[in-house]
């Protein structure tokens, strides 16, 4: 499989007892690692015993350090060089499990950079095969249709495209027919309704209301072009819609250590299942189980394989046939 993460970064993870804006905090631990949603996807993929390649823009000023960090984790990266410096994401983790994330925007790019990215992805798909996972934010200036263009590239190779993107990029991708999108309930309703801000939190709603709203949101995503859509609702589970799906998948009960990266692990879990020949229904169930295992680990994107397999068996047993 191949993962595209256009907006790679350094992750600076700070651990504090508690965090309050406007005060002085003294982290007990500081860790710097390669970051980006696609990097987390590949961490999950590797923990599950599979492999894949990574393509992304790498800024020239400190790109060598970023590539060294990725190489140190055994992640094979094909860089698309750009001017400027690598952005940073600051993650503040409190003992309570609450997380605060500050994401820098990244170097300013343009249409010519998308052309170069698409060319590299075309070459690497020939080497790695599918699925293609498009993950994370887009750098400033990169055309908002970037993931749509990459979806076209995936389909030209006859492989599925899984797209995990923020609102505007996801909206622009839908007309290109991505094979799977997986926004949460608030994101999905915002896209379908056209609202700029949605305040709904799935955990605050009862299960019946969550299911009703998730079904409606998923249908809206399919109407806009997605081939399959999964609308996640936190601890409640997720509604999966599309050919071979139309099913509610319950999330197994877990103890949350770090919620960051759960969506990335979901994408990784689905991609691994597709590589192993599972159909979409089983692949989505596997993704839910892997995401649930991921939140039990402190490091984003990491999973315990035995725990993921245990949860996968439990989730699959509860999925209607």
N, C-alpha and C positions, 0 to 999 in steps of 0.2 A: 504494500500500500504506500501511498504518498500523501504527506501532510504539507499543506501550504500555510505558513504563518507570516503574512507580509510585514507585520509590525513587531518584530522581535525586540527583546529588551533585557535589561538586567533586573532581576527581582531582588529587592532589599527587604528582607523579612525581619521585623523588629518584634521581640517578645516583651510584653509589659504586664504587670499585675492588672492594671486598669488604665484606660486612656480617656482623657477628657480634653476636648479642644480648648485652646486658650490657656493651657497650663504647661508646665515643664514636665516631661516624662523622661525617665532613665531606663532604657531597655536593658533587660538582663542578658539577652542574646541578640546578636546581629549576624545574619547569614546572607551572603550574596551568591546568587546562582543565575544561570541562564533562564530567561522567562519568556512568557508568551503562551497563549492558550494551546497553540499547536505543539509546543514543547511538552506541555502537560499531557496532551493526547499521546505523544510517543512514549512518555514515561509509563503511562498506563499500558500501552501496547507491549512494551518490553517486559513489564512485570507479569503480563499474561503469557509470555513465552513466544511472542511474535516479533517481527521486525518491520521496519519501514524507513523511508527517507524523509528528510525535511528540506523544504525550499522556502527561502525568505529573503527580504532585503536586509543587507548587513552594511551599516554605516562604516565608512573607512577609518574614521578617527580612532575608534577603540574597538573596531570589529574583530581584530585578532584575539583580543581577550574574550570576547563573546564566543567565538568559534572554539577557543581552547576549552572553555567551560562546557560547551556542548560535546566536544570530542571526549572530554574527561568522563562524561556520562555514557559514552558509546553511542551517541546520536549522530548519525552521518548527515551532514548538512551540505547542501549545495547553495552557496550564497549568490545573491544578485547584488553586486556592489552598488552603493549609492554614496553621495557626499554627505558630510555631517557627522554627528555623533549618535551613538546608540542611546535610545531613551531608557529611562528607569521607571520601575513601578515600585512604590513603597507600600509594603503590607504590614499593618500593625495588628498583631494577634494578642488578644487579652486572655487571661487565665479562664475567663468565663466562656471562651469559645467565640466571642464576638470578634469580627474582623473589619478593619477599615483599610480601604485600598485607595492610593493616590496614583493615578495613571498619567504619565506624561504623554504628549501627543506623538512624538517621533519626527523624523526628518520630513520636510515638505517635498513631495514627489509630483509626477504628472503623467499624462497619457503615454508618453514614450517609455516610462518605467513599467507601466502595465504591459506594454508590448514585449519588453524584455523578459518580464516575469512569465508571461504566457508562453514565450518561446522555451524558456528553461523547463517549465512544467510539462510542455509537450515532449521534450526530450526525456525527462525523467519518468514520465508515465510509461514510455516505451521500455524503460529499464525495470521499473518497479511493479508496474501493473496497478490495478485498483484495489479497493476504492480510493477515490481522491477525497481527502478531508480538508475543507477550507475553514480555517479557524482563527478567530480573533478580530481585533479592530483593524481598520484600514489606515495607513499613514495619511496625514493631511495632504490634500491635493490629488491623491490617487482617485481615478474615476470611481464613483459609487457603484458602478456596474461591474467592478472588478471580479467579484465572485461569480457573477453571471457569465462573464467571458470565460472564466476557468471551468465553469460547469459545461459550457459548450465544448471546451477542450477535452474534458473527461468523456463526454458523450461521443466525441469523434473517435476516441479510443475504445468505445464500447464498455466503459466502466462507470459505476454509479458515483455521484457526487454528494457528499454529506456536507452541509453548510451550517456552521454555527457562527452567526454574525450578529452584530448590533443592529438596532432598528432600521436605520436608513439603508445600510448595505443589504440587509435581509429583504427589505421591501423591493429594492432594485434587482435582487437576484430571483425573486419568485417567478417573473415572466419567463425565465430561462429554463424552468422545469427542474430545479434541484431534486434529487431523489429522496433526500430527507432533510427536513429542518426541525429544530427542537427548541423553540422558545419556551420560556415559562409562561404561566397563565397571564400575568400582568403584561409581559411583552407581546404575547399573541393577541390579546384583546386590544392593546394599543395599536397594533398594526392593522387589525381588521376594522376597528372603529375609526381610525384616523386621529385619535386623541394623542396629543403630544406627551401627556403624563397620565399614567394609570397608577392609582394608589392601592389597588387590591392586593392583599396578601393572602395566599391560598390557605395558610394555616389558621387564619381567622374565620374561615367559612366552614360550614358543615359539608360533609362528603357529598351529599346529594346536590347541593348548590355548586360545588367545585366541578363535579362531573358534568352537569348541565352546561356550565360556562365553558369548560374545556372542549366539549363536543362542538359547541357553536364556533369557538375560536378556531379549532382545527379545520372545520369545514370551510371557514373563511380563507384559511391558508391554502387549502386545496383549490378553491375557486380562483385564487390569484396565481396559481401555477405550480405549487409544490406537488410532487408526485406522492410523497408520504409526509405526514406531519405528526410530530409528537409534541403535545402540550403538557409540560411538566407542572406538577402542583406540590412540590416539596415532599413532606412526609406522607401526604395523601397518596401519591403515586403519579400516574400519567395516563392521558388518553392518547392512543395511537390510531391514526386514521389513514386511509388509502387502500389500494388494492392489497388484499391479503392481511389487512389489519382490522380496523374498527373494533378495538378492544380496550378495555380499561386494565391497566397493569398496576397492581398494588405495590407500593414500596415496602420492603421488609423493615421491621423495627431495628434500628441501629443506635449506637452511642456516638454522638458527633464529637470529633476531636478538632476538625478543621473543615468548614463547608466550602472553602475556596477550591475550585477545580473540579467540582462534582460534574458540571456540565461537560467539561473536557474529558473526564473519564467515561461519561456516558457515550460520547462520540467514539472514543477509543474502543469501548466495549462493543459497540455496534459494528465498527469496522473490523475488529477481530472476528466477530461472529460471521460476517459476510465472507471474509477470507477463508473461514473454515467451512463454507458452504451452507450455512443456515439460511432459512428464508427470513423475510422481513419481520414476521411475527416473533420468531425465536430470537432474531437479532436485537429487536427492541427490548425484549424481556431480559436478554443478556446485558444490554446496556444499562438498564435500570439496576440490575444486581451489582454490576461493576461500580456504578456511581455510588451506590449505597455502601459498598466496601470501601470506596475511596474516602468518604467523609469520616471513617473511623481511624484514618491515619493522619498524622500531624503534617506531613509533607504533601503539598498539592500535587495531584496527578499520580500519586503512588498508591498501589494497592497490594494487599497480601493475596497471592494467587489462590491459596487454599481457602481463604475466607471468601473470595469472589466466587469460587466454584461452589462453595456451600450455599451462598446466597442465590446463585444462579439456579441451583436445583430447586430451592424453595420458591423462587419467583415463578419459574417455569411451571411448577406444579399447580400454581393458582391462576394461570392464564387460561381462559376458556378456549376450547377448540371448536 
